[in-house]
Amino acid sequence: MAAVTAREAEDWLIGKIAHRLGVADDEVSREVYFDELDLDSTEALILAGEMENWLGFELSTTTLWYHPTVKDLAAYIAEESSQRAAAA
Amino acid sequence: MRPPRELTPPVVRPFRQAGPGGRTVYVVHPGALAAQVYRGLADALPEGDGLTVLDLSGVAEYAQAALNGGRAATTVQDLADGLAAHLEPEQGPYTLAGWSFGGVLAHAMTRSLPAGRLPGSLVLLDSIAPVDAYKQPDDALEPALLLGWFAMYLGAKRDRAVGVDPAALAGRGTDEGLPLVLDAAVAAGALAADTPLPGLRKLYDTYVDGLLRNNRLTAPYRPGPAPLPLVLVKAERGLLPEDASLGWESLAARGLTVRPCPGDHYTMLARPDALAVLAPLLHAA
């Protein structure tokens, strides 16, 4: 699978968050902290499962703690994805 | 930059302070539902009684295990000893209770408390005894049973009953059964209509890993007889609704009382008709 870029990961995350909040994509900031979104643990796990399915690999449980914004998480995903694509 | 959020919440969660000389009810909570579920129980207790939840979500080596494949690097007795250290020194009477796997831990706590500090009895809320006849190897947990429990859990999380016909799940594997749970949860309004199956699968796998974690902690554990009377509260639609005592009689050297309670394994903690049963029992224990 081709590596996911940071831009693609950002767009994916912002699309999901905007959908849940019922707002347009451009109303969601890349700097937003996930814990400001009022996602409960059920929603967070469902979103994580959907994202892992999209990426094709699992994310560790502390990922959101170390990368708590859309921008940080997307950068991490891009790096992880490119390492996996290079190793494949 | 602001500091990152807390990775684990506190273990000791006081929901209501006891009045002068009043009773404090301690409930051992193994997670699955947020500790906030006890708000209603705290309010239902008689005036002057307090409620403190000992929340295993705050014990990292236990809570993280549900997210990391269901293997916790600890033991039942170590967890129980850690919880017992959180019981306040005597400031009046207290009740000890535990919900689900929390009952197993509460029972283990009574074994490490000095006789002078034991409460009058131990209240077990739909807990299955950690005895050989009720221990199951991991692969003996049928997907149909787990999917049924998962539907119950989803319903409690969202305060909507998720009705899945057990006959429809019978004999199905996880891959075939989970879409039925998804359909029922969407129909009940417990999940958004566009909830993707891989997202629900992650939630289900985490739920099952939490159960497996408890199963694996229980497997090597050898409990002793309880040094105090046991009161088992069985939910009408509990984990094993057909079973009379959930295995506790062999540990009940000082007696066992079984009381029925409305609701299922999860909703028994919040339904007003269930709280009307639980509150006086906890006050009297």
Interface residues (C-beta under 8 A of the other chain):
Chain A: Y33 D35 D40 S41 T42 L45 I46 L47 A48 G49 E50 E52 N53 T61 T62 W65 Y66 P68
Chain B: R2 P4 R5 L7 A34 Q64 L67 N68 L154 K157 R158 L191 T195 P196 P198 G199 L200 R201 K202 L203 T206
